[in-house]
Amino acid sequence: MLSLPLAMRLVTILVVSMLLMTGCAYSPSTALSNTKTAVFTEQHQALPENTLSTHWWRVFNVAQLEPLMADLERENLNLSQAKMRITRAQALLVQAKAGDMPTLTSRVTGRSGRDFTTGTSSHATSGSVGLSYDADIWGTRAAQQRSRQLGVDAAQYQYTDALLDIQALFISTLLEHISLRARLDIAVQNVQTSDALLKLVQIRFEEGDTSGIEVSQQRNTLISAESEVLKLRNSLTLNERALAALLGKDESLVQSPLFTPVLSLSLSDFTIPDLAPQLTADVLHHRPDIQLAIAQFKQADLAFYEASVAGLPGMSLSADVGVSDLLELAKGWTLGAAISSAATLFDGGRLAAAEQAAKTDVDIAIVQYRQTVIEATQTLLNSHTNLLYQRQNYAYTLASQENNEQLYRLASVRYKAGDTDFLNLLNAQRSYFSARQAVINGYQSVLEAVVSAYRESAGVSIEQEGRSV
């Protein structure tokens, strides 16, 4: 049995060794360039850190969206998976941090034997408690912990990016749903108008005031109008299923109380913001895909560091207390301590190749980061350009509808009075119907352009003062 002074010396050696062997730490080997690009002016102040908003859709001022968007965030299956990835990354971080603590183990053994020559039996029991610790000499464990923390951050960025995508897709699908219903109403009205006009042409044909060609032409118009109604109803059914799928439910959702307020909405209930989201480098930097690319680069750099120190000598410390006979606890005690270190002297180039592969991963992460910045810049600028175009184009569709409505009204009056031929009336009817559909499509396009602009701006809802779209 070891004396108390000797036991104290062994414990002291272990503690001092643990303190001396943890002096090295990871430092980044590479730095990323700033995400600010020349296409953005720096006249605006930097945005607050919490600027990114997942409630950007409130710019439309539609109260009925509140319960739907809450249900979307709670029930969407893609978002549920993204939340689970965050939970998994957090568990891996806890696992990595546990390496800072020593490992405590216990062992109990028992043995019985019988000597057939002498006929005697023997019994023995023993027990021990051991403590072991791997010293983080080169900061490898600290680097791994930072990598796992970055894994948590990356999972959160992926969730936010997915949430913005799902929200934008849901709003666009909902706008399509409302637009389809409005276009269906117009198409039904067009069928009724075409049918009434066909009856009028039929009467004039029977009176000898027109030819059978005009009757056939109008019948074709009626058939085309009925075909459009069928097409829109089919599209509406498919759209309802898409909405239900986004909410993690079946298509019966559109008949549920949750959807009832939405079914009464029209596109005009959605307000078009007078101002656009900010267009600055700081907005670009807040995008979750940019933040994700930065986190992935840092993880690659940490992996490179771990690979670069993998062949260096490590240090393991251990101590154990044991008793040789559990039935005689008053004697047979032992105390032991050990320090071990090992280094790789030759491995045929395995570690060097692993280090080179890790360095290449860093280079790849840098290129991916640059590519992400370029693509994000392009989509952000394109979304603002498209918003400006759609607003201007919508003004033209309104003017076209007003002109075609007047043309159709005059053509109808003149045809009934016998002052114009049927072909002019038919063309006026088709043009007016197309113009009404174009107005709906145009307003929907403006709203979807707003959706795209806010999504590409990472949900930033702070508007530039004095900047109109």
BADREN-729930 format. One line per field, with one value per residue (C-alpha): x, y, z; residue in three letters. Coordinates in Angstrom, 2 decimals. Layout:
px	X, ... $
py	Y, ... $
pz	Z, ... $
res	ALA, ... $
// end
This chain:
px	0.00, 1.36, 2.12, 0.13, 3.13, 3.80, 0.14, 0.14, 3.26, 1.61, -1.51, 0.62, 2.52, -0.75, -2.16, 1.03, 1.33, -2.25, -1.54, 1.72, 0.38, -2.51, -0.70, -1.18, -4.28, -5.73, -5.36, -6.92, -4.58, -6.55, -8.84, -11.80, -12.11, -14.91, -18.32, -18.82, -18.73, -18.29, -21.88, -23.16, -22.64, -21.55, -23.65, -25.96, -25.12, -24.49, -27.60, -28.16, -27.16, -30.79, -32.05, -32.85, -36.57, -38.68, -41.82, -41.04, -44.41, -46.12, -45.26, -48.42, -50.62, -52.80, -53.88, -55.25, -51.69, -50.70, -52.23, -51.25, -47.59, -47.43, -48.88, -46.41, -43.40, -44.75, -45.99, -43.84, -41.95, -38.79, -38.57, -39.16, -36.14, -34.06, -35.00, -33.94, -30.55, -30.06, -30.88, -28.42, -25.66, -26.24, -25.90, -22.59, -21.35, -22.18, -20.35, -17.24, -17.23, -17.40, -13.79, -12.63, -13.60, -11.59, -13.10, -13.96, -14.28, -14.84, -14.08, -15.08, -13.80, -14.37, -12.70, -13.34, -11.27, -10.90, -7.79, -8.89, -5.63, -5.87, -9.61, -9.21, -11.17, -10.04, -11.98, -10.71, -12.34, -10.88, -12.08, -10.64, -11.60, -9.67, -9.32, -7.96, -7.46, -6.12, -4.28, -5.16, -1.53, -1.98, -5.49, -7.04, -9.97, -10.56, -10.55, -13.04, -15.32, -15.19, -16.00, -19.01, -20.19, -19.88, -21.94, -24.71, -24.43, -24.48, -27.60, -29.30, -28.30, -29.65, -32.92, -33.27, -32.45, -34.98, -37.59, -37.17, -37.43, -40.55, -42.19, -41.52, -42.76, -45.90, -46.75, -46.18, -48.34, -51.03, -50.94, -51.27, -54.27, -56.00, -55.08, -56.46, -59.77, -59.98, -59.05, -61.59, -64.32, -63.39, -63.24, -66.74, -67.99, -66.35, -68.19, -71.47, -70.71, -69.59, -72.71, -74.97, -73.15, -73.45, -77.20, -77.29, -75.27, -77.49, -80.60, -79.05, -78.03, -81.58, -82.78, -80.28, -78.22, -75.02, -73.32, -72.75, -69.03, -69.63, -71.74, -68.90, -66.36, -68.34, -68.92, -65.12, -64.78, -67.25, -65.45, -62.12, -63.65, -65.06, -61.67, -60.03, -62.45, -61.57, -57.85, -58.12, -60.14, -57.52, -54.73, -56.66, -56.94, -53.20, -52.48, -54.63, -52.66, -49.39, -50.58, -51.65, -48.32, -46.38, -48.41, -47.78, -51.44, -53.68, -55.66, -58.76, -56.97, -58.42, -61.87, -60.71, -61.51, -57.84, -58.21, -61.71, -60.53, -57.96, -60.51, -62.28, -59.12, -58.44, -55.08, -55.96, -56.03, -52.25, -50.57, -47.65, -44.95, -44.00, -40.39, -38.02, -35.86, -32.42, -29.84, -26.50, -23.50, -24.67, -27.94, -25.94, -23.81, -26.93, -28.06, -28.00, -26.38, -23.43, -23.18, -23.39, -20.53, -18.40, -19.15, -18.29, -14.97, -14.12, -14.98, -12.69, -9.89, -10.34, -10.21, -7.00, -5.47, -6.45, -4.87, -1.67, -1.07, -2.36, 1.14, 2.54, 3.03, 0.05, -0.19, -2.46, -2.66, -4.26, -4.59, -6.33, -7.16, -7.76, -8.33, -7.25, -9.98, -13.42, -14.14, -11.14, -11.50, -9.09, -6.07, -4.77, -5.20, -3.09, -2.67, -1.17, -0.51, 0.77, 1.80, 2.09, 2.95, 3.05, 4.02, 3.83, 7.31, 6.43, 3.06, 3.87, 2.60, -0.93, -0.90, 0.71, -1.94, -4.71, -3.24, -3.08, -6.69, -7.75, -5.87, -7.66, -10.98, -10.07, -9.34, -12.65, -14.50, -12.94, -14.06, -17.53, -17.71, -16.77, -19.27, -21.99, -21.26, -21.41, -24.67, -26.22, -25.24, -26.72, -30.03, -30.37, -29.79, -32.00, -34.86, -34.80, -34.51, -37.44, -39.54, -39.01, -39.91, -43.06, -44.38, -43.89, -45.32, -48.42, -49.16, -49.23, -51.63, -54.04, -53.97, -54.48, -57.49, -59.12, -58.61, -59.85, -62.90, -63.90, -63.17, -65.33, -68.19, -68.18, -67.86, -70.84, -73.02, -72.04, -72.52, -76.00, -76.75, -75.34, -72.53, -69.61, -68.90, -68.70, -64.94, -64.33, -66.64, -64.95, -61.49, -62.65, -64.15, -60.97, -58.77, -60.88, -60.86, -57.06, -56.59, -58.60, -56.52, -53.34, -54.25, -54.62, -51.39, -49.62, -50.64, -49.71, -46.31, -45.71, -46.58, -44.33, -41.53, -41.97, -41.76, -38.54, -37.00, -37.62, -36.55, -33.30, -32.77, -32.79, -36.12, -34.75, -37.81, -36.11, -36.87, -34.56, -35.65, -36.68, -35.96, -38.93, -39.21 $
py	0.00, 3.44, 5.93, 9.15, 11.40, 9.29, 9.44, 13.21, 13.46, 11.41, 13.56, 16.72, 15.45, 14.85, 18.29, 20.16, 18.18, 19.04, 22.75, 22.74, 20.83, 23.11, 26.23, 26.02, 27.27, 27.52, 30.70, 31.23, 30.52, 32.44, 35.46, 36.18, 39.42, 41.80, 41.08, 44.71, 45.07, 48.01, 47.88, 49.13, 52.63, 53.11, 56.20, 54.36, 53.56, 49.97, 48.05, 46.78, 43.16, 42.10, 43.79, 40.53, 39.89, 36.86, 39.03, 40.99, 39.93, 42.41, 45.12, 43.99, 45.04, 41.92, 40.87, 37.54, 36.40, 36.31, 32.91, 31.38, 32.39, 31.20, 27.86, 27.70, 28.18, 25.59, 22.91, 23.06, 19.76, 21.25, 23.73, 20.94, 19.11, 22.29, 22.70, 19.10, 19.81, 22.66, 20.30, 17.73, 20.35, 21.50, 17.91, 17.54, 20.75, 19.40, 16.21, 18.15, 20.29, 17.14, 16.46, 19.21, 17.02, 13.98, 10.55, 8.61, 4.83, 2.01, -1.68, -4.66, -8.21, -11.53, -14.89, -18.39, -21.49, -25.12, -27.28, -30.83, -32.31, -30.97, -30.41, -26.87, -23.84, -20.23, -16.99, -13.50, -10.09, -6.72, -3.23, 0.01, 3.56, 5.28, 8.87, 9.72, 12.95, 13.75, 17.06, 19.48, 20.34, 21.81, 23.23, 20.48, 19.99, 23.73, 23.90, 21.05, 22.82, 26.01, 23.96, 22.41, 25.88, 26.96, 23.88, 25.20, 28.63, 27.07, 25.05, 28.22, 30.10, 27.21, 27.33, 31.09, 30.78, 27.96, 29.96, 32.98, 30.67, 28.91, 32.20, 33.68, 30.54, 30.44, 34.10, 33.68, 30.55, 32.33, 35.28, 32.83, 31.29, 34.67, 35.62, 32.35, 32.95, 36.49, 35.31, 32.51, 35.03, 37.04, 33.89, 32.88, 36.38, 36.05, 32.76, 34.44, 37.40, 35.13, 33.01, 36.10, 37.43, 34.06, 34.17, 37.69, 36.64, 33.57, 35.80, 38.09, 35.06, 33.74, 37.19, 37.18, 40.10, 38.08, 34.94, 31.50, 32.31, 34.89, 32.38, 29.84, 32.46, 33.39, 29.75, 29.26, 32.21, 30.63, 27.28, 29.04, 30.87, 27.63, 25.97, 28.82, 28.28, 24.58, 25.39, 27.89, 25.51, 22.82, 25.25, 26.33, 22.71, 22.16, 25.43, 24.44, 21.23, 23.18, 25.49, 22.53, 20.75, 23.83, 23.79, 20.07, 19.15, 17.69, 19.71, 19.82, 22.65, 25.23, 24.41, 24.78, 27.77, 28.79, 29.57, 31.10, 34.72, 34.36, 33.13, 36.49, 38.44, 40.07, 41.11, 44.75, 43.92, 43.53, 46.91, 47.63, 49.42, 52.82, 52.24, 49.37, 47.54, 49.01, 48.23, 48.39, 46.20, 45.78, 44.27, 41.87, 40.90, 40.04, 37.40, 33.96, 32.36, 34.76, 34.04, 30.31, 30.54, 32.36, 29.69, 26.91, 28.59, 28.83, 25.16, 24.21, 26.31, 24.60, 21.19, 22.23, 23.21, 19.87, 18.03, 20.10, 19.06, 15.49, 13.93, 15.89, 14.18, 14.12, 13.63, 11.33, 11.42, 8.77, 7.75, 4.88, 3.68, -0.03, -2.65, -6.26, -7.81, -6.26, -8.35, -6.91, -3.17, -2.36, -3.62, -4.21, -0.63, 0.67, 4.08, 4.50, 7.31, 7.35, 9.85, 8.75, 10.50, 9.27, 10.81, 9.51, 9.07, 7.49, 6.73, 6.60, 10.17, 9.61, 12.63, 14.88, 13.92, 14.56, 18.00, 18.81, 17.70, 19.91, 22.87, 22.27, 22.29, 25.75, 26.94, 25.47, 27.22, 30.55, 30.07, 29.04, 32.12, 34.38, 32.65, 33.04, 36.77, 37.20, 35.26, 37.05, 40.42, 39.49, 38.22, 41.19, 43.72, 41.78, 41.71, 45.50, 45.98, 43.64, 45.43, 48.74, 47.15, 45.43, 48.64, 50.54, 47.72, 47.54, 51.19, 50.26, 47.35, 49.68, 52.12, 49.24, 47.93, 51.36, 51.78, 48.30, 48.64, 51.80, 50.12, 47.10, 49.27, 51.35, 48.27, 46.63, 49.72, 50.12, 46.41, 46.39, 49.51, 47.87, 50.46, 48.01, 44.43, 41.45, 41.08, 44.42, 43.44, 40.05, 41.58, 44.18, 41.46, 39.40, 42.44, 43.57, 40.10, 39.87, 43.34, 42.45, 39.31, 41.32, 43.74, 40.86, 39.27, 42.62, 43.38, 39.85, 40.31, 43.53, 41.79, 38.84, 41.28, 42.81, 39.31, 38.65, 42.00, 41.46, 37.83, 38.68, 41.51, 38.86, 40.07, 43.51, 45.70, 49.02, 51.26, 53.82, 57.29, 59.21, 56.38, 55.42, 52.34 $
pz	0.00, -0.97, 1.77, 1.95, 1.01, -2.10, -3.11, -2.75, -4.91, -7.67, -7.64, -7.71, -10.74, -12.57, -11.80, -12.74, -15.96, -16.92, -16.39, -18.33, -21.30, -22.22, -23.39, -27.16, -28.93, -32.41, -34.46, -37.93, -40.82, -43.43, -43.46, -45.72, -47.61, -46.66, -48.18, -49.20, -52.98, -55.29, -56.54, -53.18, -51.88, -48.29, -47.63, -45.22, -41.65, -40.67, -39.73, -36.18, -35.58, -35.09, -38.27, -40.06, -39.74, -40.52, -40.39, -43.56, -45.05, -42.73, -45.28, -47.12, -44.15, -44.35, -40.86, -42.11, -42.84, -39.16, -38.21, -41.55, -41.29, -37.68, -38.76, -41.64, -39.36, -36.93, -39.35, -42.49, -42.72, -44.26, -41.41, -38.89, -40.30, -40.11, -36.44, -35.77, -37.36, -34.88, -32.00, -33.36, -33.74, -30.15, -28.91, -30.78, -29.17, -25.70, -26.60, -27.64, -24.49, -22.36, -23.43, -21.05, -18.13, -16.99, -17.48, -14.34, -14.61, -12.14, -12.37, -10.27, -10.89, -9.21, -9.76, -8.42, -9.07, -7.92, -7.93, -8.87, -7.57, -4.07, -4.03, -2.76, -3.95, -4.22, -4.47, -5.22, -5.73, -6.62, -7.47, -8.77, -9.64, -12.41, -13.57, -17.03, -18.94, -22.41, -22.21, -25.03, -25.75, -29.23, -28.79, -30.89, -28.57, -28.34, -32.14, -32.31, -29.83, -31.90, -34.98, -33.25, -32.16, -35.77, -36.63, -34.39, -36.02, -39.49, -38.66, -37.45, -40.62, -42.70, -40.78, -41.27, -44.97, -45.34, -43.42, -45.71, -48.74, -47.43, -46.47, -49.90, -51.63, -49.48, -50.08, -53.83, -53.90, -51.91, -54.30, -57.18, -55.40, -55.04, -58.61, -59.99, -58.26, -59.66, -63.16, -62.87, -62.04, -65.14, -67.25, -66.08, -66.93, -70.35, -70.93, -70.06, -72.32, -75.16, -74.81, -74.88, -77.91, -79.66, -79.15, -80.58, -83.63, -84.05, -84.09, -86.70, -88.76, -88.69, -89.79, -92.64, -91.31, -90.90, -92.21, -90.75, -90.59, -87.86, -85.95, -86.10, -85.08, -82.00, -81.17, -81.28, -78.92, -76.52, -76.68, -76.01, -73.02, -71.58, -72.08, -70.13, -67.24, -67.18, -67.25, -64.39, -62.22, -62.74, -61.84, -58.75, -57.56, -58.00, -56.23, -53.24, -52.89, -53.02, -50.22, -48.11, -48.65, -47.52, -44.32, -43.81, -44.34, -47.02, -49.55, -47.33, -45.50, -47.87, -46.50, -42.87, -40.64, -40.87, -44.55, -44.46, -43.93, -46.72, -49.25, -49.00, -49.86, -53.19, -54.61, -53.89, -50.16, -50.39, -50.05, -52.35, -50.29, -51.67, -50.68, -51.26, -48.70, -48.18, -50.81, -48.98, -48.33, -44.74, -45.96, -48.11, -45.12, -43.09, -45.57, -43.91, -46.96, -46.61, -42.88, -43.62, -46.12, -43.53, -40.90, -43.35, -44.15, -40.45, -39.99, -42.87, -41.38, -38.01, -39.69, -41.43, -38.09, -36.54, -39.50, -39.20, -35.56, -35.86, -35.90, -32.97, -29.61, -27.30, -23.59, -21.60, -17.82, -15.63, -12.00, -10.29, -6.79, -6.24, -3.60, -4.06, -1.94, -1.70, 1.36, 3.17, 2.59, 5.41, 3.48, -0.01, -1.27, -4.17, -5.80, -9.25, -11.70, -15.26, -17.91, -21.53, -24.76, -28.33, -31.66, -35.22, -36.70, -40.04, -41.65, -45.34, -45.93, -44.56, -42.24, -44.85, -47.39, -44.86, -44.13, -47.85, -48.30, -45.39, -46.88, -50.18, -48.31, -47.00, -50.55, -51.73, -48.89, -49.91, -53.52, -52.37, -50.19, -53.09, -55.34, -52.69, -52.43, -56.21, -56.53, -53.56, -55.01, -58.37, -56.99, -54.64, -57.42, -59.84, -57.35, -57.03, -60.79, -61.36, -58.74, -60.53, -63.88, -62.59, -61.03, -64.28, -66.37, -64.15, -64.94, -68.62, -68.04, -66.23, -69.15, -71.59, -69.67, -69.62, -73.36, -74.24, -72.01, -73.88, -77.23, -76.39, -75.17, -78.37, -80.60, -78.87, -79.35, -82.98, -83.77, -82.30, -84.35, -87.47, -87.87, -87.66, -88.64, -86.33, -86.66, -84.95, -82.11, -81.75, -81.61, -79.09, -76.90, -76.91, -76.26, -73.31, -71.77, -72.19, -70.72, -67.60, -67.13, -67.69, -64.89, -62.44, -63.63, -63.49, -59.91, -58.89, -60.53, -58.58, -55.30, -56.12, -56.98, -53.52, -52.03, -53.94, -52.97, -49.27, -49.36, -51.15, -48.65, -45.91, -44.58, -43.74, -43.38, -42.69, -45.65, -47.19, -46.33, -49.41, -51.88, -54.05, -56.18 $
res	MET, LEU, SER, LEU, PRO, LEU, ALA, MET, ARG, LEU, VAL, THR, ILE, LEU, VAL, VAL, SER, MET, LEU, LEU, MET, THR, GLY, CYS, ALA, TYR, SER, PRO, SER, THR, ALA, LEU, SER, ASN, THR, LYS, THR, ALA, VAL, PHE, THR, GLU, GLN, HIS, GLN, ALA, LEU, PRO, GLU, ASN, THR, LEU, SER, THR, HIS, TRP, TRP, ARG, VAL, PHE, ASN, VAL, ALA, GLN, LEU, GLU, PRO, LEU, MET, ALA, ASP, LEU, GLU, ARG, GLU, ASN, LEU, ASN, LEU, SER, GLN, ALA, LYS, MET, ARG, ILE, THR, ARG, ALA, GLN, ALA, LEU, LEU, VAL, GLN, ALA, LYS, ALA, GLY, ASP, MET, PRO, THR, LEU, THR, SER, ARG, VAL, THR, GLY, ARG, SER, GLY, ARG, ASP, PHE, THR, THR, GLY, THR, SER, SER, HIS, ALA, THR, SER, GLY, SER, VAL, GLY, LEU, SER, TYR, ASP, ALA, ASP, ILE, TRP, GLY, THR, ARG, ALA, ALA, GLN, GLN, ARG, SER, ARG, GLN, LEU, GLY, VAL, ASP, ALA, ALA, GLN, TYR, GLN, TYR, THR, ASP, ALA, LEU, LEU, ASP, ILE, GLN, ALA, LEU, PHE, ILE, SER, THR, LEU, LEU, GLU, HIS, ILE, SER, LEU, ARG, ALA, ARG, LEU, ASP, ILE, ALA, VAL, GLN, ASN, VAL, GLN, THR, SER, ASP, ALA, LEU, LEU, LYS, LEU, VAL, GLN, ILE, ARG, PHE, GLU, GLU, GLY, ASP, THR, SER, GLY, ILE, GLU, VAL, SER, GLN, GLN, ARG, ASN, THR, LEU, ILE, SER, ALA, GLU, SER, GLU, VAL, LEU, LYS, LEU, ARG, ASN, SER, LEU, THR, LEU, ASN, GLU, ARG, ALA, LEU, ALA, ALA, LEU, LEU, GLY, LYS, ASP, GLU, SER, LEU, VAL, GLN, SER, PRO, LEU, PHE, THR, PRO, VAL, LEU, SER, LEU, SER, LEU, SER, ASP, PHE, THR, ILE, PRO, ASP, LEU, ALA, PRO, GLN, LEU, THR, ALA, ASP, VAL, LEU, HIS, HIS, ARG, PRO, ASP, ILE, GLN, LEU, ALA, ILE, ALA, GLN, PHE, LYS, GLN, ALA, ASP, LEU, ALA, PHE, TYR, GLU, ALA, SER, VAL, ALA, GLY, LEU, PRO, GLY, MET, SER, LEU, SER, ALA, ASP, VAL, GLY, VAL, SER, ASP, LEU, LEU, GLU, LEU, ALA, LYS, GLY, TRP, THR, LEU, GLY, ALA, ALA, ILE, SER, SER, ALA, ALA, THR, LEU, PHE, ASP, GLY, GLY, ARG, LEU, ALA, ALA, ALA, GLU, GLN, ALA, ALA, LYS, THR, ASP, VAL, ASP, ILE, ALA, ILE, VAL, GLN, TYR, ARG, GLN, THR, VAL, ILE, GLU, ALA, THR, GLN, THR, LEU, LEU, ASN, SER, HIS, THR, ASN, LEU, LEU, TYR, GLN, ARG, GLN, ASN, TYR, ALA, TYR, THR, LEU, ALA, SER, GLN, GLU, ASN, ASN, GLU, GLN, LEU, TYR, ARG, LEU, ALA, SER, VAL, ARG, TYR, LYS, ALA, GLY, ASP, THR, ASP, PHE, LEU, ASN, LEU, LEU, ASN, ALA, GLN, ARG, SER, TYR, PHE, SER, ALA, ARG, GLN, ALA, VAL, ILE, ASN, GLY, TYR, GLN, SER, VAL, LEU, GLU, ALA, VAL, VAL, SER, ALA, TYR, ARG, GLU, SER, ALA, GLY, VAL, SER, ILE, GLU, GLN, GLU, GLY, ARG, SER, VAL $
// end
